[in-house]
Amino acid sequence: MTGFDLFMNSKRGQQSSTSQAAVLVLVIGLLIVAYLILLPKDAREDVLKGEDIDFDDFGNGNGDDTTVDKNDEGSELLLLRNPGNLVPSGIDDVEKEFASVHLFDRLEVETQNLADRVAASRSLFRNGYEDLEFVIENEENLEKLSLFFNVVNSQGSVEISLNGETVFEGALASGDVPIQLPVVNIGSRNLLRIMGADVGWAILSKNEVELKDLELIQEFSLENKAELRTFEVSRAEAVDKAEMSFFVNCLEIKGDQGVLKIYLNRRNVFFGKVVCDASQVSEDLSEDFFVDGTNFLTFEVDKGNYIVESISLDYEFDEGFQPLYFFTIDEKDFEDVLDEDRKVKLIMRFKDDNSRKRADVQINDDTIFVDVNSGIFEKDITELSKEGENFIKIFAKNEFELIQVEVRLEKD
């Protein structure tokens, strides 16, 4: 390797090291910028001024039910909630009745008269056929279709077609009746053609047939295996002691009856084989199955023909709304409370509509009474508070809107 080559390799090494250093500086710079962006505003200003950061000056949460917020004046937020509309407690007996449910999976047979008499004949020079039109009103549920008639006279071969497709060809005798017609190509309007079969080149041959009392026998598969009933519940948590009752009326008595299933909001509340002529059935329902708003009762069978009637739903409904909240006072803060350096304050903010707001507010083992017309109520609850977890439960005495509940630790 020449001296020139050594010089060039050294040069490349220096350039590579310089590039790596530049990339490292760029990455460090980006991390610093991201750090400053993520800092709270006050902390970011401290950093830019070259001061130390005191993270105790910035708010942080410590659980779902307790919020800690310290400010420069030493006030600390322990609880902040928005209850909304409060309604006094009152238990009502609710009874809901539902329309009967017809559930079935069955075959239904219908007869349609086509013609009293038809006659058809065919020779080499003449084709005297008969066309019969008929209508099927429920073709999607048509399970089976049969052509019934009485043979008055039949000579030679006969051809019967349905909507252009041959369904029978040959000598016709009484034993061929009824003739099964395919349901694949059935429409709402259909054409049945009866004629003698082709005689070919037999000049003297003739195929002829005379039929009477032509009827279509239609078998429909009808089913309505499931049906819904709905009802409304304003607050599902207020439902208690729920019971459903119903009666099953069997329209067809068979040895092997179907199975009835009932669901409340897709949760099974009844499962059993149908017993005909049984008494009224009653079932307890779990309160956990109810939901706020629209609830769905679904009735379902696998087979049979039944009417589920006298359907009713009874439950107790406690319309009251008593919000319950928790807040925590840690050991250090409670020492300040004991030393009378700080106090615990309850603040309740109402919709300011000059109406009267009355409530009992339970704080741990004690109760305070609220009776105001203004939009705010404040109370020192230091004596009612304790170290660790505390709770507040509000019992409304009349209906009003409670916008906010706040508990703070403040300097005395």
C-alpha positions in Angstrom: 0.0 0.0 0.0 1.5 3.4 -1.0 1.7 6.4 1.2 -1.1 8.0 -0.8 -3.4 5.2 0.0 -2.7 5.4 3.8 -3.4 9.1 3.6 -6.8 8.6 1.9 -7.9 5.9 4.4 -7.0 8.2 7.3 -9.0 10.9 5.6 -12.0 8.7 5.2 -11.8 7.6 8.9 -11.8 11.2 10.0 -14.8 12.0 7.9 -16.7 9.0 9.2 -16.0 9.9 12.8 -17.1 13.5 12.2 -20.4 12.3 10.6 -21.2 10.0 13.5 -20.5 12.8 16.0 -22.9 15.1 14.1 -25.7 12.5 14.1 -25.2 12.1 17.9 -25.4 15.8 18.5 -28.6 16.0 16.4 -30.3 13.2 18.3 -29.4 14.7 21.7 -30.8 18.1 20.5 -34.1 16.5 19.4 -34.4 14.7 22.8 -33.9 18.0 24.6 -36.5 19.7 22.5 -39.0 16.9 23.1 -38.3 17.0 26.8 -39.1 20.7 26.9 -42.3 20.3 25.0 -43.6 17.6 27.4 -42.8 19.6 30.5 -45.6 21.6 32.1 -45.5 25.3 31.2 -44.2 26.5 34.6 -41.5 23.9 34.7 -40.5 24.7 31.1 -40.1 28.4 32.1 -37.9 27.3 35.1 -35.6 25.3 32.8 -35.2 28.1 30.3 -34.4 30.5 33.2 -31.8 28.1 34.5 -33.7 27.4 37.7 -34.3 24.0 39.4 -37.6 22.3 38.9 -39.9 21.7 41.9 -42.3 19.0 40.7 -44.4 19.4 43.8 -45.7 22.6 42.3 -47.5 20.8 39.5 -50.8 18.8 39.6 -51.0 15.0 39.5 -53.8 12.5 39.9 -53.8 9.6 42.4 -56.7 7.4 41.4 -60.2 7.4 40.0 -61.9 9.0 43.0 -59.2 11.2 44.4 -57.6 14.2 42.6 -54.6 16.1 44.1 -54.0 19.6 42.9 -51.5 21.8 44.7 -51.2 25.5 44.0 -48.9 28.2 45.2 -51.2 29.2 48.0 -51.0 25.7 49.6 -54.6 24.7 48.7 -54.8 21.0 47.7 -57.7 19.5 45.7 -58.8 16.2 47.2 -62.0 15.6 45.2 -63.7 17.1 42.2 -66.9 15.5 40.7 -69.9 16.5 38.6 -73.0 14.6 39.8 -75.7 16.2 37.6 -79.4 15.9 38.4 -80.3 14.5 41.8 -83.6 12.9 42.6 -84.9 12.0 46.0 -85.2 8.3 46.9 -88.6 6.7 46.3 -89.4 3.0 45.6 -92.1 2.3 43.0 -93.6 -0.9 41.9 -93.3 -1.1 38.1 -95.4 -3.5 36.0 -94.9 -3.7 32.2 -97.2 -5.8 30.0 -96.3 -7.0 26.5 -98.3 -8.1 23.4 -98.5 -11.8 22.8 -95.8 -13.5 20.7 -96.8 -16.1 18.0 -93.9 -18.5 17.4 -94.1 -21.3 14.9 -92.3 -23.6 12.5 -94.9 -25.5 10.6 -96.2 -26.7 7.2 -99.4 -25.1 5.9 -101.4 -26.8 3.1 -103.5 -24.8 0.6 -105.6 -26.0 -2.3 -106.1 -24.0 -5.5 -108.7 -24.9 -8.2 -107.2 -24.8 -11.7 -110.1 -26.1 -13.9 -113.2 -28.2 -13.8 -112.3 -30.0 -17.1 -109.6 -29.9 -19.8 -109.2 -31.8 -23.0 -106.1 -32.0 -25.2 -105.2 -33.9 -28.4 -102.3 -34.0 -30.8 -101.8 -35.5 -34.3 -99.3 -34.9 -37.1 -101.2 -31.8 -38.3 -102.8 -30.5 -35.1 -101.8 -29.7 -31.5 -104.7 -28.9 -29.3 -103.2 -28.1 -25.9 -104.7 -26.5 -22.8 -102.9 -23.7 -20.9 -103.7 -23.1 -17.2 -102.3 -20.0 -15.4 -102.0 -19.8 -11.7 -100.5 -17.5 -9.1 -98.4 -18.3 -6.0 -98.5 -15.5 -3.5 -95.8 -16.8 -1.2 -93.4 -18.6 -3.5 -90.3 -18.1 -1.3 -91.9 -20.3 1.4 -93.3 -22.9 -1.0 -92.0 -26.3 0.1 -94.0 -28.7 -2.1 -96.4 -28.5 -5.1 -98.6 -31.2 -6.4 -101.1 -31.4 -9.3 -104.2 -33.5 -8.6 -106.9 -34.5 -11.1 -109.2 -37.3 -12.2 -108.5 -39.0 -15.5 -111.7 -39.2 -17.7 -109.9 -40.5 -20.9 -106.3 -41.0 -21.9 -105.0 -42.4 -25.2 -101.4 -42.6 -26.0 -98.8 -40.4 -24.4 -99.4 -37.1 -22.5 -97.0 -34.2 -21.9 -97.3 -31.8 -19.0 -95.0 -28.8 -18.7 -94.5 -26.1 -16.1 -93.1 -22.7 -17.2 -91.7 -24.3 -20.3 -90.1 -27.3 -18.6 -91.5 -30.8 -19.1 -92.6 -32.3 -15.8 -94.4 -35.4 -17.1 -94.4 -37.4 -20.3 -95.9 -40.8 -21.1 -99.1 -42.8 -20.7 -101.2 -41.3 -18.0 -103.1 -43.5 -15.5 -104.9 -42.9 -12.3 -101.9 -44.3 -10.4 -99.7 -41.4 -11.6 -101.8 -38.9 -9.6 -100.9 -36.6 -8.0 -98.0 -35.4 -10.1 -95.2 -33.7 -8.2 -94.2 -30.3 -9.7 -90.8 -28.8 -9.1 -90.7 -25.7 -7.0 -87.3 -24.5 -8.2 -88.6 -22.4 -11.1 -91.8 -21.3 -9.5 -92.6 -17.6 -9.7 -95.5 -15.4 -8.7 -97.2 -16.1 -12.0 -96.9 -19.5 -13.7 -98.1 -21.4 -16.7 -99.1 -25.1 -16.8 -99.5 -26.7 -20.2 -101.3 -30.0 -20.9 -101.1 -31.6 -24.3 -100.6 -34.8 -26.2 -97.1 -36.0 -26.8 -95.4 -35.6 -30.2 -96.6 -38.4 -32.6 -93.6 -38.0 -34.9 -94.3 -39.0 -38.6 -97.2 -41.4 -37.7 -99.9 -40.0 -39.9 -102.8 -41.8 -38.4 -101.6 -41.6 -34.7 -103.3 -39.4 -32.2 -102.5 -38.7 -28.5 -105.4 -37.3 -26.5 -106.3 -36.8 -22.8 -109.4 -35.6 -20.9 -109.1 -34.6 -17.2 -111.5 -33.1 -14.7 -111.3 -31.5 -11.2 -107.7 -30.2 -11.6 -106.3 -28.8 -8.4 -102.9 -27.5 -7.1 -102.0 -28.7 -3.6 -99.4 -26.3 -2.1 -97.4 -26.9 1.0 -95.8 -23.9 2.6 -93.0 -23.9 5.2 -93.9 -21.1 7.5 -91.8 -20.0 10.4 -91.4 -17.2 12.9 -89.0 -18.7 15.4 -88.0 -15.6 17.2 -89.6 -12.3 18.1 -88.6 -9.2 20.1 -90.4 -7.1 22.7 -88.8 -3.9 24.0 -89.1 -1.6 27.1 -87.3 1.4 28.5 -85.4 1.7 31.8 -84.1 5.2 32.8 -81.5 3.9 35.3 -80.7 0.2 35.4 -79.0 0.4 38.7 -82.3 1.4 40.3 -84.0 -1.9 39.3 -84.6 -4.5 42.1 -86.6 -7.7 42.7 -87.4 -8.3 39.0 -89.8 -11.1 37.9 -91.2 -12.1 34.5 -94.3 -14.2 34.0 -95.9 -15.7 30.9 -98.3 -18.4 29.6 -97.7 -20.7 26.6 -100.7 -21.7 24.5 -100.0 -24.7 22.2 -101.8 -24.3 18.9 -100.8 -27.8 17.8 -100.6 -30.7 20.3 -97.8 -33.0 19.4 -95.9 -35.7 21.3 -92.6 -34.0 20.9 -92.9 -30.3 21.6 -90.3 -27.7 21.0 -87.9 -25.8 23.4 -88.6 -22.2 24.4 -85.8 -19.8 25.2 -86.2 -16.3 26.5 -83.3 -13.7 26.6 -83.1 -10.4 28.3 -80.5 -8.3 26.5 -79.0 -11.5 25.0 -78.7 -13.1 28.4 -80.7 -16.3 28.8 -83.4 -16.0 31.5 -85.5 -19.1 30.6 -84.8 -22.4 28.9 -87.2 -25.3 28.9 -89.3 -27.7 26.9 -92.8 -26.5 26.1 -95.5 -28.1 28.3 -99.0 -27.7 26.8 -101.8 -26.8 29.2 -99.4 -25.8 31.9 -100.0 -23.1 34.4 -98.5 -19.5 34.4 -94.7 -19.6 34.4 -92.7 -17.1 36.7 -89.0 -16.5 36.5 -86.8 -14.2 38.7 -84.5 -12.0 36.6 -81.1 -10.7 37.7 -80.9 -7.0 38.1 -77.5 -7.1 36.4 -79.2 -8.0 33.1 -80.9 -4.6 32.8 -79.3 -1.7 30.9 -80.0 2.0 30.8 -82.3 2.9 27.9 -83.9 0.3 25.6 -84.0 -3.3 26.9 -84.8 -6.3 24.7 -86.8 -9.4 25.5 -86.3 -12.1 22.9 -88.6 -15.2 22.6 -87.4 -18.1 20.6 -88.5 -21.7 19.7 -86.8 -24.4 17.7 -90.1 -26.0 16.4 -93.8 -26.1 17.1 -96.7 -23.6 17.0 -97.3 -21.6 20.1 -98.6 -18.3 21.4 -96.7 -16.9 24.4 -99.3 -14.7 26.1 -100.0 -12.8 29.3 -96.4 -11.6 29.3 -95.6 -9.3 32.1 -92.5 -7.9 33.9 -92.6 -6.7 37.5 -89.8 -5.0 39.4 -89.2 -2.4 42.1 -87.6 0.9 41.0 -85.8 3.2 43.4 -85.9 6.4 41.4 -83.5 8.2 43.8 -79.9 9.0 42.9 -77.5 9.2 45.9 -74.0 9.8 44.5 -71.1 8.3 46.6 -67.6 9.6 46.3 -64.2 8.9 48.1 -61.2 11.1 48.9 -58.0 10.4 50.7 -56.0 12.4 53.2 -52.4 11.1 53.6 -50.5 10.9 56.9 -48.5 14.1 56.3 -51.5 16.2 55.4 -53.5 14.9 58.3 -50.8 15.9 60.7 -51.2 19.5 59.4 -55.0 19.1 60.0 -54.4 18.0 63.6 -51.9 20.8 64.1 -54.7 23.2 62.9 -52.4 24.4 60.1 -54.9 23.2 57.4 -58.6 22.6 57.2 -60.8 20.4 55.1 -63.5 22.3 53.1 -66.5 21.0 51.2 -67.8 23.1 48.3 -71.1 22.3 46.5 -72.0 24.2 43.4 -75.7 24.1 42.1 -77.5 25.3 39.1 -78.2 28.9 40.2 -81.9 29.2 39.4 -83.0 30.5 42.8 -84.8 27.3 43.6 -84.5 25.5 46.9 -81.9 22.7 47.2 -82.3 20.4 50.2 -80.0 17.4 50.9 -78.5 15.3 53.7 -74.8 14.9 53.1 -73.2 12.0 55.0 -69.4 12.4 55.6 -68.1 9.2 57.1 -70.1 8.7 60.3 -71.7 12.1 60.5 -74.3 14.1 58.5 -74.6 17.7 57.6 -77.7 19.4 56.2 -77.9 21.5 53.1 -80.8 23.9 52.6 -80.0 26.8 50.2 -81.5 28.8 47.4 -78.2 30.1 46.1 -75.8 28.5 43.7 -73.1 27.5 46.2 -72.8 25.8 49.6 -69.5 25.8 51.6 -68.8 23.9 54.8 -65.7 23.3 57.0 -65.7 19.5 57.4 -62.3 19.2 59.2 -63.9 17.7 62.3 -65.7 15.1 60.2 -62.6 14.0 58.3 -60.0 11.3 59.1 -56.7 10.1 58.0 -56.8 7.7 55.0 -60.0 7.1 53.0 -63.0 9.2 53.5 -66.4 9.1 51.8 -69.2 11.5 51.0 -72.8 10.4 50.1 -75.5 12.8 49.1 -79.2 12.2 49.8 -81.4 14.6 47.9 -84.6 15.8 49.6 -85.9 17.4 46.5 -84.9 17.3 42.8 -82.1 19.7 41.8 -79.0 19.9 39.7 -75.7 19.6 41.5 -73.1 20.8 39.1 -70.0 20.1 41.1 -68.8 18.6 44.4 -65.3 19.7 45.6 -63.2 18.9 48.7 -60.1 20.9 49.4 -57.3 21.1 51.9 -56.7 24.8 52.7 -54.4 26.8 54.9 -56.2 27.7 58.1 
